[in-house]
Amino acid sequence: MGHNKVRNLLGKIDRLFAETLKGGKDDHAPWDAVSSLHRIGNRAIFDRAVAWSTALEPLKRARAAAVLAQLRHAPRGRKRHPQETQFLYRKESFDVVSEMLDKERDTYALIAEISALGHIGNSAAISIIAKFADHANEDVRFSVAWALGSYHDDPLSVSVLQKLMEDVDRDVRDWAIFGLGVLGNADNEEIRLGLMRHLDDPFLDAKFEAAAALGKRQDARLAKPLVEMLKRYGDIISLREAARDLLKMTDDPSDWSETEYIVALQRKFPSTLN
């Protein structure tokens, strides 16, 4: 690469890092800049993020973790397939973010760092993430549930997600149910009974995810409450998914509404008529 191209690229990287700090913490513009840095994916970006990882400003530390989470390289010049993406500096990024978590006291940066460990995909992160499952802040606990969803079948993840399924915060419960029950494959009677309890969850999203998780496990006890939910809530994607799994269907018939699923469930599980 020529000197001018190098200078231009470094200038672009400088601008993108600066843009990650502009606007509100969760505005689209700073996250667009983070995504651009991910796509460029080179050593200069990694080194800048590492430098920011020890910055006094919490927002810089948060953005450093976000950048390190998904630095990547993909083939150029043709349509890219997700499986062709090569993530960069994974071990180094894991080491940096883990060290950040040992010292972090800012809630926003803490959330970013936990989330980064979910993206990085190193199973050594599980025990580190799990330490924050009892954090007083619900957004931190949500980040734990989200991050452990990336390691959903690990025994420690399963245990922590089961605990977070009972969290007082509805979004934490919802994501823990999704991570353990829908993304994950862990299956025993304790897990199933926990999911059954959440068929009565006051938060509809958590209720629907619990139904999808039990459908995935083809638990016949779901049939009756699932018919009742289809009658009450109608054509909900998670409920259709649960019905298809219980019925052992391989696809979603384009002309089926909740009515057809109800009829099929009642035929397969006559007890749902009672």
C-alpha positions in Angstrom: 0.0 0.0 0.0 1.4 3.4 -1.0 2.2 6.2 1.5 -0.8 8.3 0.5 -3.2 5.3 0.8 -1.7 4.6 4.3 -2.2 8.2 5.4 -5.7 8.3 4.0 -6.6 5.0 5.8 -5.1 6.2 9.1 -7.0 9.5 8.7 -10.2 7.6 8.2 -9.6 5.5 11.2 -8.9 8.6 13.3 -12.3 10.1 12.1 -14.2 6.9 12.8 -12.8 6.6 16.4 -13.7 10.2 17.0 -17.3 9.6 15.7 -17.8 6.8 18.1 -17.8 9.4 20.9 -20.3 11.8 19.3 -24.0 12.1 20.1 -25.8 10.0 22.7 -24.3 6.7 23.9 -26.8 4.7 22.0 -27.4 6.9 18.9 -27.0 5.3 15.5 -24.1 7.4 14.3 -21.5 6.2 16.9 -22.5 2.6 16.3 -22.3 3.1 12.6 -18.7 4.2 13.2 -18.0 1.1 15.3 -19.4 -1.1 12.6 -17.2 0.6 10.0 -14.1 -0.1 12.2 -15.2 -3.7 12.5 -15.3 -4.0 8.7 -11.9 -2.4 8.1 -10.4 -4.7 10.7 -6.6 -4.1 10.8 -3.8 -3.8 13.4 -4.0 -0.1 13.6 -7.6 -0.3 14.8 -6.8 -3.0 17.2 -3.9 -1.0 18.7 -6.1 2.1 19.0 -8.8 0.2 20.8 -6.2 -1.3 23.1 -5.0 2.2 23.9 -8.5 3.3 24.7 -9.1 0.3 26.9 -7.3 2.1 29.7 -8.6 5.6 29.1 -9.9 7.6 32.0 -13.1 8.4 30.0 -15.6 5.5 30.5 -17.2 6.0 27.1 -13.8 5.5 25.4 -13.4 2.2 27.4 -16.9 1.1 26.3 -16.2 1.9 22.7 -12.8 0.1 22.9 -14.6 -3.1 24.1 -17.2 -2.7 21.3 -14.5 -2.4 18.6 -12.5 -5.3 20.0 -15.6 -7.5 20.1 -15.9 -7.9 16.3 -12.8 -6.9 14.4 -12.9 -8.9 11.2 -11.7 -9.4 7.7 -13.8 -10.7 4.7 -12.9 -11.4 1.1 -13.2 -8.4 -1.2 -14.4 -8.1 -4.7 -17.3 -10.4 -4.6 -20.4 -11.2 -2.6 -19.4 -12.2 0.9 -20.8 -15.2 2.8 -21.0 -14.8 6.6 -19.0 -18.0 7.0 -16.1 -16.5 5.1 -15.7 -13.8 7.6 -12.4 -14.1 9.5 -12.5 -12.5 13.0 -9.2 -10.9 14.0 -7.1 -10.8 17.2 -9.6 -12.9 19.1 -7.2 -14.2 21.8 -5.6 -10.8 22.2 -9.0 -9.1 22.4 -10.2 -11.6 25.0 -7.2 -10.9 27.1 -7.7 -7.1 26.9 -11.4 -7.2 27.6 -11.0 -9.6 30.5 -8.5 -7.3 32.1 -10.8 -4.4 31.6 -13.6 -6.2 33.5 -11.3 -6.8 36.5 -11.0 -3.1 37.0 -14.3 -1.6 35.6 -16.5 0.5 37.9 -18.6 2.3 35.3 -21.9 0.6 34.5 -22.1 1.6 30.8 -18.5 0.4 30.1 -19.1 -2.8 32.2 -22.1 -3.6 30.0 -20.0 -3.1 26.8 -17.2 -5.3 28.1 -19.5 -8.1 29.1 -21.2 -7.9 25.7 -17.9 -8.0 24.0 -17.0 -11.3 25.7 -20.2 -12.7 24.3 -19.1 -11.7 20.8 -15.5 -12.9 21.1 -16.5 -16.5 21.5 -13.9 -17.8 23.9 -15.5 -20.2 26.4 -13.0 -19.0 29.1 -15.3 -15.9 29.2 -18.2 -17.9 30.7 -16.9 -17.9 34.3 -16.0 -14.2 34.0 -19.4 -13.2 32.7 -21.2 -15.3 35.4 -19.6 -13.2 38.2 -21.9 -10.4 37.2 -25.2 -12.3 37.3 -26.1 -10.8 40.7 -25.2 -7.3 39.8 -27.6 -4.6 41.2 -28.1 -3.0 37.8 -30.7 -4.8 35.6 -28.9 -3.7 32.4 -25.8 -5.4 33.6 -27.7 -8.6 34.3 -29.3 -8.3 30.9 -25.9 -8.1 29.3 -25.0 -11.3 31.2 -28.0 -13.1 29.9 -27.3 -11.9 26.4 -23.6 -12.8 26.5 -24.2 -16.3 28.0 -26.6 -16.9 25.1 -23.5 -17.2 23.0 -22.4 -20.2 25.2 -25.9 -21.5 25.8 -25.1 -25.2 26.2 -22.2 -24.9 28.7 -23.2 -26.2 32.1 -22.3 -23.0 33.9 -24.2 -20.9 31.4 -27.2 -23.2 31.8 -27.1 -22.8 35.5 -26.8 -19.0 35.4 -29.5 -18.6 32.7 -31.8 -20.8 34.8 -31.3 -18.3 37.6 -31.8 -15.3 35.4 -35.0 -16.8 34.1 -36.5 -15.8 37.5 -35.1 -12.3 37.5 -37.3 -9.4 38.7 -36.6 -7.6 35.5 -38.8 -8.7 32.6 -36.2 -8.2 29.9 -33.6 -10.2 31.8 -36.1 -13.0 32.2 -37.0 -12.9 28.5 -33.5 -13.1 27.2 -32.5 -15.8 29.7 -35.5 -17.9 28.5 -34.5 -17.2 24.9 -30.8 -18.0 25.4 -31.4 -21.2 27.4 -34.6 -22.4 25.9 -34.6 -21.3 22.3 -31.0 -20.9 21.3 -29.8 -23.7 23.7 -30.4 -27.4 23.7 -30.0 -28.2 27.4 -32.9 -30.4 28.5 -34.0 -31.9 31.8 -37.1 -31.9 33.9 -36.0 -28.9 36.0 -35.5 -26.8 32.9 -38.8 -27.8 31.5 -40.7 -27.1 34.7 -39.0 -23.7 34.8 -40.2 -23.0 31.2 -43.7 -24.2 32.1 -43.9 -21.7 34.9 -43.2 -18.9 32.4 -46.2 -19.8 30.3 -47.9 -17.6 33.0 -45.2 -14.9 32.8 -46.8 -11.4 33.0 -44.4 -10.3 30.2 -45.8 -11.5 26.9 -42.4 -11.8 25.2 -41.1 -14.1 28.0 -44.4 -16.1 27.8 -44.0 -16.6 24.1 -40.3 -17.5 24.3 -41.1 -20.1 27.0 -43.7 -21.6 24.6 -41.2 -21.8 21.8 -38.6 -23.4 24.1 -41.0 -26.1 25.2 -42.1 -26.7 21.6 -38.5 -27.2 20.7 -38.3 -29.9 23.4 -41.6 -31.4 22.1 -43.1 -31.4 25.5 -46.7 -32.5 25.2 -47.7 -30.6 28.3 -47.4 -27.5 26.2 -50.3 -28.5 23.9 -53.2 -27.3 26.0 -51.8 -23.9 27.1 -50.4 -23.4 23.6 -53.9 -23.8 22.1 -55.2 -21.3 24.7 -52.5 -18.8 23.8 -53.1 -19.2 20.1 -56.8 -18.5 20.7 -56.1 -15.5 22.8 -53.1 -13.9 21.1 -53.5 -15.0 17.5 -50.8 -15.3 14.9 -47.6 -14.8 16.9 -44.4 -16.1 15.3 -43.1 -17.8 18.5 -46.4 -19.5 19.0 -46.5 -20.8 15.4 -42.9 -22.0 15.9 -43.9 -23.8 19.1 -46.9 -25.4 17.3 -44.8 -26.6 14.4 -42.3 -28.2 16.7 -45.0 -30.0 18.7 -46.6 -31.2 15.4 -43.2 -32.2 14.1 -43.7 -30.1 11.0 -40.7 -29.1 8.9 -42.0 -25.9 7.5 -44.6 -23.1 8.0 -47.5 -23.5 5.6 -48.1 -20.1 3.9 -51.9 -20.5 4.1 -52.0 -21.5 7.8 -53.2 -19.1 10.4 -53.5 -19.7 14.1 -56.8 -21.5 13.4 -55.2 -24.3 11.4 -52.6 -24.8 14.1 -55.2 -25.0 16.8 -57.2 -27.6 14.8 -54.0 -29.6 14.2 -53.0 -29.5 17.8 -56.4 -30.5 19.0 -56.3 -33.5 16.7 -52.9 -34.6 17.7 -53.4 -33.9 21.4 -57.1 -34.6 22.2 -56.6 -33.6 25.8 -56.4 -30.0 24.6 -60.1 -30.1 24.0 -60.9 -30.6 27.7 
